[in-house]
Structures are given as structure tokens and as C-alpha cells.
Amino acid sequence: MDNLDKSQRSTNMSKIKSSGTKPEMFVRKYLRIRGVHYRCNVKKLPGKPDIANKKYKLALDVHGCFWHGHKNCKKFRLPKSNTEFWKLKISENIARDQRTLTELNKMEFTYWRIWECEIERQEFSKLQEFIATYHIKRNIC
């Protein structure tokens, strides 16, 4: 059971950042150190990817496991209060993520989704793949 009342919980949840989160900042630094040039939250691209390079058609999102419904992840657990609201909210986020992926694919972007839990476990294979693709495209262009 939630130990906060509805208004306190609402206040807490509204203060959670949508960009510039700790995992996102880690990824930015990780890429910058390795010579990857990118823009953040590019408004002209579908879904405003967290990190994008339009020239090489690369996009990357750093998703929070709770907010984006990471299946089979211990960080994703529906709250016990207001469950229907959260089911709807998270399913809408998942649907939006899928639309973003579809739109970026239509634009011939290569897209990566990095999960918060992967960063915490130091699983960097997707980031390494992003970096390798970036450097390959950079040498071709």
C-alpha cells in the first residue's frame, strides 16, 4: 500500500524529469568521451529522441524501465494504488514508443532503445553498437 496520500503522490510523480535523467546523462558522457557527435531531444524528429545524429541517421532513446513498461524487469512494477491509471499511462507510452520507432524506420534511421536497468548493470553492447555504426558512417560519408 502507498504510504503517501493521492496529492502527495501526484506532487512526487510530477517532479520526475522527462529528459536529462541520470541514465541519459551517463549515456551522453559515454558517447562524448568516445568521439560521437549528437544532438539532444531533436524536435524535428519523431518522438524527439534523447540522442540523435541526423547526418548519419542515428537515434537513441534512454528509457526508464517503469515509465516505458520494460517487460520482465524488476524495476517495472505497477503501483498498488491507482492501478488502472498507470496501466493506461504506461500502455500509451509503449504505443507512442512503437509509433516513434515506425516513423524513424520510415525515415531510414537506425534506432536503439537503451533501458535504465542495462546502464545500471553496465551492459553497454547497444551503446558499443551505436558507436561502431556512428564511426562506420562517419568514415563512409
N, C-alpha and C positions, 0 to 999 in steps of 0.2 A: 504494500500500500504506500502511496505517496505521502511523505511527511510534510509537504507544503500544501497550502490551500490553492485553489484554482488561480487566483490573481497573482500569487507569488510565483507559481509555476509559469504562468504566462509571461511575467516580467523576466524571469530567468531565461526562458527559451527565446524571447525576443532579443536578448543581448548576444546571442551566439552569432559570430561573424559568418558571412557567406563567402568572403574572399579574404586573402591574407591570413589564413589559418596557419597554425604551426606546421602541419604536414606540407601545406602548399609552400610555405617559406623555405622549408627544408629542401623541397624539390627544386625550387628556383635557384637556391645557392648551389646545390649539387650540379645542376646544369651549367650555371655560370662559371663555376670553377673548371669545368671541362670544355669551356670554349663555345658553348651553344648560345646563339643569339636568338632572342624571342621577345614577344610582346605578351603582356598580361591582359586577360579579360577583354579580348578584341571584340568590340561591339558589332563590327561588320560581319562577323562570322556567326553561324547558327549556334545558339546556346552560350555564346561568349566564353569560349574555352579558357581555362585558367592560364594556359601557356600555349602560344601558337607562333608559327613562323609561316606567314602567307607565301613568301617566295618559294619555299620548299614544300609547301602544302602539308605541314605537320601540325597536329593539335593534340593537346594532352589535358586531361582533367584529373584533378586530385579529389577523389570523392570520400566524404565521411561515411563510414560504414552504417551508422544509424540513419542519416538523412537520405541515403540513396538505397537503403534496403539490401545490404550485402548479405546474400544468402549464405547460410552455414558459417556465419562469422559470430564469434562470441560477443563482439561489440554491437551487434544488431539484435536488439530485444525490444519488442513493443512495450511501451509503458502500460502499467496495470490500470491507470486511470485514463479516461477519455480515449479508449482503445479504438473506437470506430473512427474518430477524427484522425488519429495517427495512421491507421490503415489506409485511409483515403489519401492523406497528405503524402505518405511515402509511395503509394502506388502511382500517384500523379507525378511525383519526382522521377520514378522509374520510367514511366511513359514518356516524359519530357526528355530524359536521357536517351531513350531509344530514337525519338524523333531527331534529336541533335546528331546522333551517330548516322542516321539515314541521310540527313541533309549534308553533312560533311562528306560522306561517301559519294554522294551525287556530285559534289564539287571536286572529287578526286583527292581529298585529303586523306592522309594516313592518320588514324586516331588511336590514342592509347588512353585507357582508364586505369589510373593508379589508385588503389584503395589505401585508406588510412592505416589499416592493420598491416599491409605489406611494408609500409615505411617503418612502422614500429618494430616489425620483425626483421628489418633490414634486408628485405627481399627486393633487390634492385634490378632484376633481369629485364623488366619492362623499361626501366629508365635507361639501361645499357643499350637496349634495342633502339630506343628513341635517339640516343646519342649517336649510335652507329649509323642509323638512317640519315640523321642530320649531316654527318660528316661525309657520307657517300654522296648525298645530293649536292652538298656544297662543292665537292670536287668535280662533279659532273657539269654543274652549271657554270 
